[in-house]
Amino acid sequence: MTITASGAAPSSILEGGHAELVDSFETFIRRELVPLAADMPETEALPPADLRSYVRKRSAALGFYAGEYPEELGGSDMPLTAVVLLHHAAGRSGCALAPYALGGSDGPSPLLRNGTEQQIQRYLVPLVRGEMTRCLALTEPHAGSDAFRLTTVAVRDTDGWVLNGRKTFVSNADRADIALIVTATDLGDDRPTGSTAFVVPMDQPGLRIGQRYEGMSGEPMFELLLDDVRLPPDAVIGGDRGVGAATALAIDSLSRGRLIVAATCNGIAEHAVRLGLEYARSRTAFGERIGTYQHIQEHLVSSHAEVESSKLLTLASAQLLDLGREAPENAALAKLTASETAVRAVDRALQIHGATGWVRGHPLEFLYRHVRMMTIIEGTSEVQKVIVAKAMGLH
Ligand SMILES: Cc1cc2nc3c(=O)[nH]c(=O)nc-3n(C[C@H](O)[C@H](O)[C@H](O)COP(=O)(O)OP(=O)(O)OC[C@H]3O[C@@H](n4cnc5c(N)ncnc54)[C@H](O)[C@@H]3O)c2cc1C
């Protein structure tokens, strides 16, 4: 953060090792993505599919997209700390195309890292190269936070599996090449079963998109209907060891996902602080720049303090994970703090702009709607608090 006049912000001490990488990513955003996004209003949540596809592939060719994946799969073998810093930089850039330069909820999935060799080559490699996109179908009308109380069920039959049920709020279902679908498992005997994750081509007979939901900031989500979807045995992610084991396969990716969302939120919050600061320095009221008024300073200093604290928490949690010492409650705490911080920072920056920030088309008007999803996705704030409370012995 370059807000302080007196020197580096405290969090920069944890960023140092990857300064060159972040620099080159920011140069890529500035030189290539900003001009491409120039014709696209910042209020447009979803860039056209061909533009997103170009950005993915170009970023993959430069080694940014899916950087955390091994080189033999097309990634750059980056530690999580580096990945987190790139997501932060994308959020901070304010460029509508920057988030698409990094693998997100439509990109390579850690679930597939636990796939069979065939699944890795057939699906994960093209996802890492940005040549394919996917969606994840986990949530159901009656199973959201309680994500493994599923009623969509996979029944084992002689040829493989038959899936029936209904998924909801699935992002990218209209563009994805494949769906990762998590179901309850019925083995046809009395054995205890868990949930199973399947990889399913979107044109698989029996699988279709139902209702389309329009998110507050224009991101669509979809219902997925499964009506006797017949799959071969090798559609189970992880093969035989994946049967009834989706939770185990997903568990080590939860902290990573949460830290990436936290980093994006920190970036958005920093961007909001910068917009607020620029306005506070230029706008006058009652004959003075509004930044000289303590009420405005209160907004900006509070946000700055919260963003810096949140960045430290996210970066420290990422570094612990890179050292193999991350505990799930750290990522939960980081995601909770960052998402709540971003919502507040955007709200305060809009307040500083008065009516100007509230007008449709202003970057803050868009961010205000966009950032609101962050306390819901990748586990709601309440769910993060449940995880932290448990770690504190409160259960
Ligand atoms: C933008 C966006 C994109 C999404 N994309 C996808 C996707 O691609 N694929 C997918 O499968 N899903 C997706 N979802 C769904 C998302 O995963 C769920 O919304 C989320 O898991 C919360 O579930 P829910 O909405 O059913 O809320 P619920 O679980 O019903 O929760 C309702 C309220 O109760 C609280 N609550 C629940 N349990 C507890 C508890 N134990 N203690 C205290 N409070 C609790 C929650 O925090 C929340 O405030 C997306 C959602 C959004 C907003």
The ligand as a Tripos MOL2 file, in Angstrom:
@<TRIPOS>MOLECULE
LIG
   53    58     1     0     0
SMALL
NO_CHARGES

@<TRIPOS>ATOM
      1 C1        -21.9580  -15.0060   -5.7090 C.3       1 LIG1
      2 C2        -22.2000  -16.4240   -5.2670 C.ar      1 LIG1
      3 C3        -21.6710  -17.4510   -6.0150 C.ar      1 LIG1
      4 C4        -21.9080  -18.7690   -5.6340 C.ar      1 LIG1
      5 N1        -21.4100  -19.7710   -6.4240 N.ar      1 LIG1
      6 C5        -21.6550  -21.0600   -6.0790 C.ar      1 LIG1
      7 C6        -21.1730  -22.1260   -6.9160 C.ar      1 LIG1
      8 O1        -20.5250  -21.8960   -7.9450 O.2       1 LIG1
      9 N2        -21.4630  -23.3950   -6.5590 N.ar      1 LIG1
     10 C7        -22.1680  -23.6950   -5.4280 C.ar      1 LIG1
     11 O2        -22.3760  -24.8780   -5.1650 O.2       1 LIG1
     12 N3        -22.6470  -22.7090   -4.6210 N.ar      1 LIG1
     13 C8        -22.4090  -21.4080   -4.9220 C.ar      1 LIG1
     14 N4        -22.9040  -20.3930   -4.1240 N.ar      1 LIG1
     15 C9        -23.7140  -20.7240   -2.9630 C.3       1 LIG1
     16 C10       -22.9490  -20.5330   -1.6640 C.3       1 LIG1
     17 O3        -21.9800  -21.5250   -1.5170 O.3       1 LIG1
     18 C11       -23.9860  -20.5550   -0.5340 C.3       1 LIG1
     19 O4        -24.7770  -19.3940   -0.6920 O.3       1 LIG1
     20 C12       -23.3550  -20.5530    0.8490 C.3       1 LIG1
     21 O5        -22.7580  -21.7980    1.0910 O.3       1 LIG1
     22 C13       -24.3740  -20.2550    1.9380 C.3       1 LIG1
     23 O6        -25.4690  -21.1010    1.8320 O.3       1 LIG1
     24 P1        -26.9670  -20.5160    1.7900 P.3       1 LIG1
     25 O7        -26.9890  -19.3630    0.8600 O.co2     1 LIG1
     26 O8        -27.8850  -21.6530    1.5140 O.co2     1 LIG1
     27 O9        -27.2160  -19.9580    3.2260 O.3       1 LIG1
     28 P2        -27.6100  -20.8310    4.5380 P.3       1 LIG1
     29 O10       -26.6090  -21.9090    4.7520 O.co2     1 LIG1
     30 O11       -29.0240  -21.2310    4.4890 O.co2     1 LIG1
     31 O12       -27.4030  -19.7420    5.6770 O.3       1 LIG1
     32 C14       -28.3730  -18.7440    5.9690 C.3       1 LIG1
     33 C15       -27.8250  -17.9090    7.1330 C.3       1 LIG1
     34 O13       -27.6420  -18.7580    8.2810 O.3       1 LIG1
     35 C16       -26.2960  -18.6700    8.7340 C.3       1 LIG1
     36 N5        -25.8900  -19.9700    9.2700 N.ar      1 LIG1
     37 C17       -25.9230  -21.1770    8.6690 C.ar      1 LIG1
     38 N6        -25.4140  -22.1190    9.4800 N.ar      1 LIG1
     39 C18       -25.0550  -21.4970   10.6310 C.ar      1 LIG1
     40 C19       -24.4770  -21.9210   11.8620 C.ar      1 LIG1
     41 N7        -24.1210  -23.1890   12.0560 N.pl3     1 LIG1
     42 N8        -24.2470  -20.9940   12.8130 N.ar      1 LIG1
     43 C20       -24.5700  -19.6810   12.6110 C.ar      1 LIG1
     44 N9        -25.1220  -19.2230   11.4690 N.ar      1 LIG1
     45 C21       -25.3590  -20.1180   10.4960 C.ar      1 LIG1
     46 C22       -25.5020  -18.3020    7.4910 C.3       1 LIG1
     47 O14       -24.2540  -17.7300    7.8230 O.3       1 LIG1
     48 C23       -26.4450  -17.3170    6.8190 C.3       1 LIG1
     49 O15       -26.3230  -16.0610    7.4260 O.3       1 LIG1
     50 C24       -22.6810  -19.0650   -4.4790 C.ar      1 LIG1
     51 C25       -23.1910  -18.0120   -3.7200 C.ar      1 LIG1
     52 C26       -22.9700  -16.7030   -4.1060 C.ar      1 LIG1
     53 C27       -23.5390  -15.5890   -3.2830 C.3       1 LIG1
@<TRIPOS>BOND
     1     1     2 1
     2     2     3 ar
     3     2    52 ar
     4     3     4 ar
     5     4     5 ar
     6     4    50 ar
     7     5     6 ar
     8     6     7 ar
     9     6    13 1
    10     7     8 2
    11     7     9 ar
    12     9    10 ar
    13    10    11 2
    14    10    12 ar
    15    12    13 ar
    16    13    14 ar
    17    14    15 1
    18    14    50 ar
    19    15    16 1
    20    16    17 1
    21    16    18 1
    22    18    19 1
    23    18    20 1
    24    20    21 1
    25    20    22 1
    26    22    23 1
    27    23    24 1
    28    24    25 2
    29    24    26 1
    30    24    27 1
    31    27    28 1
    32    28    29 2
    33    28    30 1
    34    28    31 1
    35    31    32 1
    36    32    33 1
    37    33    34 1
    38    33    48 1
    39    34    35 1
    40    35    36 1
    41    35    46 1
    42    36    37 ar
    43    36    45 ar
    44    37    38 ar
    45    38    39 ar
    46    39    40 ar
    47    39    45 ar
    48    40    41 1
    49    40    42 ar
    50    42    43 ar
    51    43    44 ar
    52    44    45 ar
    53    46    47 1
    54    46    48 1
    55    48    49 1
    56    50    51 ar
    57    51    52 ar
    58    52    53 1
@<TRIPOS>SUBSTRUCTURE
     1 LIG1         1 GROUP 0 **** ****
